[in-house]
């Protein structure tokens, strides 16, 4: 089990070359074990910057909350 929390936004390229944004939510159970749920945004972005801008506008994302693959 990792003790380092996951960043809530993952930006990665898909197989067709588009950029996808995944929103991750981490919750903890009563024993402190993390449960991570992920939701892939249906929109495909042309660039990582476009995905970042969408996350900032839609979810209020801040710098340092993004991970990339």
Secondary structure, DSSP 8 states (H G I E B T S, - for coil): ---S---SEEEEE-TTS-EEEEEEEEEE-TTS-EEEEEEE-S--BSSHHHHHHHHHHHH---TT-EEE-
